[in-house]
Every structure is written in structure tokens, then in C-alpha cells.
């Protein structure tokens, strides 16, 4: 499941960028779905070896959400949905989910405080975050999946 989610995310980051909702709350359609089955217990022995990369990817997606919307991208909910899929695939504990959401929101808010209009620097940041996010997704997929 993580392999499929990360491959889709890597392809999406490499091809184009869409926006996410700044705070990840379920859409009305998601709220009406049946509750998800309980998550499997966490693997013993500590956090996953790609934990840091996963949190960084969450932060990058938050930054892209803000910057792309600020710079006039009209891309719908594609990246919010990708973030939600990543959370569903990887948030095996409530703590991990909370950290992923907090990192997403931190990425969003850090640029919200610094940029009020789209600037050339904002566009450079978008390109760099696209590259970094695609690289993280590819590396996690290559190193930690079958």
C-alpha cells in the first residue's frame, strides 16, 4: 500500500502540483463513509526508518498548498487527496497521524507568514519543493518497499 501511494505521489510531484486544504479535515463525503477498520499495531522496535522523510514530505505538501494557491494555481483538491491517502496508508498510530498533520500545517503556515503575494522567490520555492518531494517519494519507495 505504501509503495502504491508513494509512487503515485512521486509521479504527481514530478508532473504537476495541486493544492491541499490547510487543515486536513474530512470532506463531507469522507465523513459519511463507514469507519475505517482499526489500524494494525505498530511494529515493535521504534519508528520506521523513513519516519523523518515522511514528516518532511508532509511539510513540503503543506508549503506547496499555500504557495501554489498564492501564485494563482487553480488545481482543485488533488494534493489534499494525496496527503489524505498518505495518512491513510502510513498513520498506523494516532500519534503518527497527528505529527503528519502538524508537519503539513507547519509547512503551510511558515509560508503564510512570509508571503502575502506571489513573488519570483515563491516560484523558486515551489520548484525546489516539487523536486525535493519527488526525490523523497522515490527514495522511500526504492529503499523500503518490495
TAFENNOR-V351613 format. One line per field, one symbol per residue. ss: DSSP state (@ for helix, = for strand, . for the rest). phi: phi as a letter, one per 40 degrees, with the letter a starting at -180 (. if undefined). burial: + if it has 24 or more other C-alpha atoms within 12 Angstrom, else -. A space follows every 50 residues. Layout:
# TAFENNOR-V351613
ss = ???
phi = ???
burial = ???
This chain:
# TAFENNOR-V351613
ss = .@@@@@@@@@@@@@@............@@@@@.................. @@@@@@@@@@@@@@@@@@@@.......@@@@@@@@@@@@@...@@@@@@@ @@@@@@@@@@@@@@.....@@@@@@@@@@@@@@@@@@@@@@@@@..
phi = .cdccccccccccccabbbbcdbcbccdcccccccccdcccccchhcccb dcccccccccccccdccccccgcbbgbdcccccccccccbccbdcccccc cccdccccccccccbbbcbdcccccdcccccccccccccccccbbc
burial = -+--++++++++++-+++++++++-------------------------- --+++++++++++++++++++------+++++++++++++++---++-++ +++++++++-++---------++-+++-++++++++++-++-----
